[in-house]
């Protein structure tokens, strides 16, 4: 019985992690996973959260560069392409 409970908890965590990874793949870098009090699950969740935070920061930096390029485009008439869905 105890083993079945652990398996169900493992499965539930993996389902949440997989869903969050899908969001990350699709460009949603705001998604975070609660860090459980489990050695491996906690490390996985923290690693996912770190990757998401770094990607979110990177997209923020790119947005600043994009704004600078739009200003340059306005001043020089050069075309700057739009960013795709999810911030990319």
MMTF fields as JSON, N, C-alpha, C and O atoms, coordinates in Angstrom:
{
  "mmtfVersion": "1.0.0",
  "mmtfProducer": "UNKNOWN",
  "numBonds": 351,
  "numAtoms": 352,
  "numGroups": 88,
  "numChains": 1,
  "numModels": 1,
  "chainsPerModel": [1],
  "groupsPerChain": [88],
  "chainIdList": ["A"],
  "bondAtomList": [4, 2, 8, 6, 12, 10, 16, 14, 20, 18, 24, 22, 28, 26, 32, 30, 36, 34, 40, 38, 44, 42, 48, 46, 52, 50, 56, 54, 60, 58, 64, 62, 68, 66, 72, 70, 76, 74, 80, 78, 84, 82, 88, 86, 92, 90, 96, 94, 100, 98, 104, 102, 108, 106, 112, 110, 116, 114, 120, 118, 124, 122, 128, 126, 132, 130, 136, 134, 140, 138, 144, 142, 148, 146, 152, 150, 156, 154, 160, 158, 164, 162, 168, 166, 172, 170, 176, 174, 180, 178, 184, 182, 188, 186, 192, 190, 196, 194, 200, 198, 204, 202, 208, 206, 212, 210, 216, 214, 220, 218, 224, 222, 228, 226, 232, 230, 236, 234, 240, 238, 244, 242, 248, 246, 252, 250, 256, 254, 260, 258, 264, 262, 268, 266, 272, 270, 276, 274, 280, 278, 284, 282, 288, 286, 292, 290, 296, 294, 300, 298, 304, 302, 308, 306, 312, 310, 316, 314, 320, 318, 324, 322, 328, 326, 332, 330, 336, 334, 340, 338, 344, 342, 348, 346],
  "bondOrderList": [1, 1, 1, 1, 1, 1, 1, 1, 1, 1, 1, 1, 1, 1, 1, 1, 1, 1, 1, 1, 1, 1, 1, 1, 1, 1, 1, 1, 1, 1, 1, 1, 1, 1, 1, 1, 1, 1, 1, 1, 1, 1, 1, 1, 1, 1, 1, 1, 1, 1, 1, 1, 1, 1, 1, 1, 1, 1, 1, 1, 1, 1, 1, 1, 1, 1, 1, 1, 1, 1, 1, 1, 1, 1, 1, 1, 1, 1, 1, 1, 1, 1, 1, 1, 1, 1, 1],
  "groupList": [{"groupName": "UNK", "atomNameList": ["N", "CA", "C", "O"], "elementList": ["N", "C", "C", "O"], "formalChargeList": [0, 0, 0, 0], "bondAtomList": [1, 0, 2, 1, 3, 2], "bondOrderList": [1, 1, 2], "singleLetterCode": "X", "chemCompType": "L-PEPTIDE LINKING"}],
  "groupTypeList": [0, 0, 0, 0, 0, 0, 0, 0, 0, 0, 0, 0, 0, 0, 0, 0, 0, 0, 0, 0, 0, 0, 0, 0, 0, 0, 0, 0, 0, 0, 0, 0, 0, 0, 0, 0, 0, 0, 0, 0, 0, 0, 0, 0, 0, 0, 0, 0, 0, 0, 0, 0, 0, 0, 0, 0, 0, 0, 0, 0, 0, 0, 0, 0, 0, 0, 0, 0, 0, 0, 0, 0, 0, 0, 0, 0, 0, 0, 0, 0, 0, 0, 0, 0, 0, 0, 0, 0],
  "groupIdList": [1, 2, 3, 4, 5, 6, 7, 8, 9, 10, 11, 12, 13, 14, 15, 16, 17, 18, 19, 20, 21, 22, 23, 24, 25, 26, 27, 28, 29, 30, 31, 32, 33, 34, 35, 36, 37, 38, 39, 40, 41, 42, 43, 44, 45, 46, 47, 48, 49, 50, 51, 52, 53, 54, 55, 56, 57, 58, 59, 60, 61, 62, 63, 64, 65, 66, 67, 68, 69, 70, 71, 72, 73, 74, 75, 76, 77, 78, 79, 80, 81, 82, 83, 84, 85, 86, 87, 88],
  "secStructList": [7, 2, 2, 2, 2, 2, 2, 2, 2, 2, 2, 2, 2, 2, 2, 2, 2, 2, 2, 2, 2, 2, 2, 2, 2, 6, 6, 7, 6, 6, 7, 7, 7, 7, 7, 7, 1, 1, 2, 2, 2, 2, 2, 2, 2, 2, 2, 2, 2, 2, 2, 2, 2, 2, 2, 2, 2, 2, 2, 2, 2, 2, 2, 2, 2, 2, 2, 2, 2, 2, 2, 2, 2, 2, 2, 2, 7, 7, 7, 7, 7, 7, 7, 7, 4, 4, 4, 7],
  "xCoordList": [0.825, 0.0, 0.863, 0.609, 1.87, 2.762, 3.502, 3.695, 3.915, 4.606, 3.705, 4.169, 2.424, 1.474, 1.282, 1.13, 1.292, 1.156, 2.351, 2.201, 3.558, 4.757, 4.724, 5.087, 4.295, 4.209, 3.225, 3.502, 2.077, 1.079, 1.642, 1.4, 2.39, 3.018, 4.072, 4.179, 4.856, 5.864, 5.194, 5.624, 4.133, 3.419, 2.826, 2.922, 2.218, 1.605, 2.666, 2.438, 3.821, 4.89, 5.364, 5.557, 5.551, 6.033, 5.022, 5.411, 3.744, 2.714, 2.805, 2.726, 2.97, 3.105, 4.369, 4.347, 5.47, 6.726, 6.599, 7.063, 5.986, 5.818, 4.958, 5.265, 3.89, 3.035, 3.817, 3.695, 4.611, 5.414, 6.467, 6.753, 7.045, 8.036, 7.395, 8.026, 6.151, 5.423, 5.228, 5.381, 4.886, 4.755, 6.072, 6.107, 7.156, 8.484, 8.823, 9.318, 8.555, 8.796, 8.024, 8.515, 6.81, 5.955, 6.233, 5.54, 7.238, 7.641, 7.063, 7.24, 6.369, 5.842, 6.909, 7.013, 7.691, 8.788, 8.389, 9.235, 7.109, 6.631, 6.205, 6.01, 6.063, 5.601, 6.676, 7.847, 6.284, 7.19, 6.533, 5.311, 7.351, 6.874, 7.202, 8.303, 6.237, 6.513, 7.602, 7.571, 8.559, 9.686, 9.28, 9.162, 9.066, 8.621, 9.759, 10.937, 9.382, 10.347, 10.694, 10.403, 11.317, 11.731, 13.068, 13.179, 14.068, 15.411, 15.47, 15.948, 15.001, 15.099, 14.071, 14.408, 12.827, 11.789, 12.144, 11.934, 12.678, 13.073, 14.168, 14.131, 15.144, 16.228, 15.703, 16.093, 14.825, 14.24, 13.428, 13.556, 12.597, 11.767, 12.637, 12.365, 13.676, 14.545, 15.287, 15.433, 15.755, 16.44, 15.488, 15.867, 14.251, 13.268, 13.027, 13.033, 12.816, 12.551, 13.722, 13.516, 14.942, 16.129, 16.191, 16.475, 15.926, 15.941, 14.864, 15.122, 13.664, 12.572, 12.918, 12.67, 13.482, 13.844, 14.926, 14.862, 15.909, 16.972, 16.42, 16.787, 15.536, 14.928, 14.071, 14.075, 13.339, 12.501, 13.373, 13.024, 14.489, 15.397, 15.982, 16.097, 16.349, 16.917, 15.916, 16.275, 14.659, 13.623, 13.435, 13.212, 13.524, 13.432, 14.557, 14.339, 15.763, 16.891, 16.69, 16.976, 16.201, 15.939, 14.873, 14.952, 13.878, 12.836, 13.439, 13.037, 14.405, 15.08, 15.857, 15.835, 16.535, 17.272, 16.291, 16.536, 15.179, 14.154, 13.649, 13.489, 13.399, 12.939, 13.982, 13.652, 15.243, 16.309, 16.337, 16.555, 16.12, 16.096, 14.892, 14.982, 13.766, 12.586, 12.849, 12.423, 13.546, 13.913, 14.835, 14.684, 15.792, 16.702, 15.925, 16.202, 14.943, 14.121, 13.379, 13.311, 12.828, 12.085, 13.005, 12.605, 14.223, 15.158, 15.749, 16.027, 15.939, 16.629, 15.744, 16.136, 14.54, 13.655, 13.963, 13.382, 14.864, 15.171, 14.061, 13.466, 13.793, 12.753, 13.288, 14.371, 12.528, 12.852, 11.663, 10.534, 11.903, 10.817, 10.208, 10.825, 8.965, 8.264, 8.718, 9.225, 8.522, 8.835, 7.648, 6.505, 7.891, 6.835, 6.133, 6.414, 5.207, 4.467, 5.381, 6.399, 5.024, 5.814, 7.032, 7.884, 7.131, 8.262, 9.441, 10.427, 9.368, 10.499, 10.241, 11.072],
  "yCoordList": [-1.198, 0.0, 1.254, 2.178, 1.295, 2.439, 2.619, 3.745, 1.511, 1.543, 2.115, 2.867, 1.765, 2.28, 3.787, 4.505, 4.261, 5.694, 6.461, 7.533, 5.888, 6.538, 6.568, 7.576, 5.478, 5.415, 6.458, 7.14, 6.588, 7.583, 8.99, 9.844, 9.238, 10.551, 10.815, 11.931, 9.795, 9.936, 10.25, 11.143, 9.505, 9.711, 11.114, 11.773, 11.572, 12.906, 13.984, 14.94, 13.834, 14.809, 14.812, 15.874, 13.629, 13.543, 14.131, 14.738, 13.955, 14.56, 16.085, 16.762, 16.631, 18.092, 18.593, 19.622, 17.859, 18.248, 18.215, 19.133, 17.188, 17.075, 18.208, 18.764, 18.55, 19.664, 20.977, 21.788, 21.182, 22.403, 22.44, 23.503, 21.287, 21.228, 21.56, 22.184, 21.146, 21.513, 23.015, 23.603, 23.638, 25.101, 25.769, 26.732, 25.26, 25.821, 25.697, 26.642, 24.525, 24.294, 25.3, 25.749, 25.652, 26.562, 28.03, 28.903, 28.31, 29.691, 30.335, 31.536, 29.57, 30.124, 29.948, 28.89, 30.99, 30.912, 31.396, 31.482, 31.715, 32.155, 30.976, 31.138, 29.827, 28.628, 28.159, 28.062, 27.87, 27.308, 26.09, 25.943, 25.227, 24.026, 24.162, 24.572, 23.814, 23.798, 22.765, 21.659, 23.137, 22.243, 21.344, 21.801, 20.052, 19.136, 18.734, 18.895, 18.217, 17.745, 16.28, 15.371, 16.098, 14.766, 14.978, 15.869, 14.194, 14.473, 14.643, 15.668, 13.673, 13.741, 14.702, 15.516, 14.623, 15.52, 16.971, 17.843, 17.223, 18.587, 19.117, 20.271, 18.263, 18.677, 18.913, 19.876, 18.034, 18.215, 19.509, 20.274, 19.746, 20.951, 22.206, 23.178, 22.189, 23.36, 23.605, 24.752, 22.539, 22.686, 23.255, 24.14, 22.75, 23.281, 24.765, 25.572, 25.124, 26.513, 27.416, 28.539, 26.938, 27.726, 27.951, 29.06, 26.898, 27.025, 28.009, 28.869, 27.881, 28.78, 30.229, 31.133, 30.451, 31.815, 32.398, 33.572, 31.595, 32.087, 32.413, 33.427, 31.556, 31.844, 33.103, 33.91, 33.271, 34.456, 35.715, 36.724, 35.661, 36.808, 37.085, 38.241, 36.036, 36.19, 36.846, 37.736, 36.405, 37.003, 38.471, 39.306, 38.791, 40.193, 41.031, 42.161, 40.473, 41.181, 41.354, 42.417, 40.312, 40.402, 41.444, 42.136, 41.557, 42.561, 43.96, 44.834, 44.167, 45.467, 45.739, 46.854, 44.73, 44.877, 45.153, 45.996, 44.424, 44.619, 46.055, 46.663, 46.597, 47.988, 48.938, 49.894, 48.658, 49.48, 49.396, 50.401, 48.209, 48.039, 48.73, 49.285, 48.696, 49.407, 50.909, 51.59, 51.408, 52.828, 53.096, 54.096, 52.199, 52.315, 52.253, 53.014, 51.338, 51.207, 52.515, 52.985, 53.089, 54.341, 55.448, 56.263, 55.469, 56.519, 56.307, 57.272, 55.044, 54.772, 54.177, 54.132, 53.713, 53.096, 51.637, 51.047, 51.038, 49.615, 48.766, 49.137, 47.638, 46.731, 45.822, 45.252, 45.691, 44.756, 43.814, 44.269, 42.501, 41.516, 41.417, 41.777, 40.914, 40.72, 39.443, 38.521, 39.411, 38.242, 37.302, 37.759, 35.999, 34.997, 34.774, 35.451, 33.81, 33.526, 33.027, 32.389, 33.309, 32.869, 33.726, 33.365, 34.856, 35.754, 35.503, 36.238, 34.49, 34.221, 34.831, 34.717],
  "zCoordList": [0.0, 0.0, 0.0, -0.772, 0.849, 0.918, -0.402, -0.86, -1.015, -2.301, -3.394, -4.252, -3.367, -4.353, -4.199, -5.187, -2.946, -2.689, -3.235, -3.819, -3.033, -3.561, -5.086, -5.693, -5.704, -7.165, -7.677, -8.664, -7.014, -7.422, -7.281, -8.135, -6.21, -6.028, -7.08, -7.589, -7.412, -8.467, -9.796, -10.526, -10.103, -11.362, -11.437, -12.472, -10.352, -10.337, -10.553, -11.295, -9.909, -10.094, -11.545, -12.136, -12.114, -13.497, -14.487, -15.484, -14.217, -15.076, -15.0, -16.025, -13.786, -13.632, -14.329, -15.004, -14.162, -14.794, -16.309, -16.985, -16.847, -18.29, -18.842, -19.896, -18.139, -18.569, -18.551, -19.469, -17.516, -17.418, -18.52, -19.07, -18.844, -19.924, -21.268, -22.122, -21.455, -22.672, -22.765, -23.836, -21.636, -21.61, -21.951, -22.717, -21.384, -21.648, -23.131, -23.746, -23.696, -25.121, -25.975, -27.01, -25.533, -26.29, -26.009, -26.531, -25.191, -24.96, -23.719, -23.521, -22.867, -21.62, -20.541, -19.921, -20.329, -19.375, -17.988, -17.097, -17.793, -16.48, -15.609, -14.405, -16.189, -15.465, -14.499, -14.866, -13.274, -12.268, -11.637, -11.67, -11.067, -10.394, -8.912, -8.544, -8.069, -6.624, -6.356, -6.896, -5.519, -5.205, -4.047, -2.911, -4.339, -3.288, -2.356, -2.675, -1.222, -0.238, -0.542, 0.236, -1.684, -2.152, -2.855, -3.697, -2.534, -3.066, -4.587, -5.072, -5.325, -6.786, -7.364, -8.224, -6.912, -7.426, -7.149, -7.992, -5.975, -5.634, -6.546, -6.971, -6.844, -7.75, -9.165, -9.824, -9.624, -10.957, -11.033, -11.989, -10.026, -10.012, -9.96, -10.664, -9.135, -9.03, -10.34, -10.764, -10.981, -12.271, -13.317, -14.083, -13.355, -14.3, -14.032, -14.961, -12.773, -12.417, -12.787, -13.246, -12.593, -12.961, -14.47, -14.923, -15.247, -16.708, -17.165, -18.007, -16.61, -16.981, -16.631, -17.428, -15.458, -15.042, -15.946, -16.311, -16.307, -17.2, -18.574, -19.168, -19.085, -20.384, -20.318, -21.247, -19.221, -19.063, -19.031, -19.643, -18.328, -18.281, -19.664, -20.072, -20.377, -21.711, -22.658, -23.428, -22.598, -23.444, -23.08, -23.957, -21.784, -21.377, -21.961, -22.398, -21.965, -22.569, -24.07, -24.622, -24.725, -26.162, -26.47, -27.485, -25.599, -25.797, -25.767, -26.535, -24.877, -24.833, -26.111, -26.631, -26.613, -27.868, -29.008, -29.87, -28.991, -30.025, -30.021, -31.08, -28.839, -28.759, -29.336, -30.038, -29.027, -29.592, -31.1, -31.777, -31.632, -33.084, -33.703, -34.798, -33.0, -33.521, -33.577, -34.51, -32.579, -32.592, -33.77, -34.471, -33.986, -35.124, -36.436, -37.363, -36.513, -37.71, -37.976, -39.112, -36.919, -37.054, -37.563, -38.394, -37.066, -37.455, -38.85, -39.561, -39.24, -40.504, -41.582, -42.748, -41.207, -42.185, -42.453, -43.364, -41.68, -41.846, -41.238, -40.227, -41.858, -41.389, -40.3, -40.429, -39.234, -38.163, -38.025, -37.841, -38.111, -38.042, -36.665, -35.663, -36.631, -35.362, -34.683, -35.321, -33.373, -32.576, -32.646, -32.64, -32.713, -32.801, -31.478, -30.489, -31.468, -30.233, -29.129, -29.398, -27.908, -26.764, -26.512, -25.7, -27.193, -26.97, -27.886, -27.828, -28.727, -29.631, -30.975, -31.875]
}
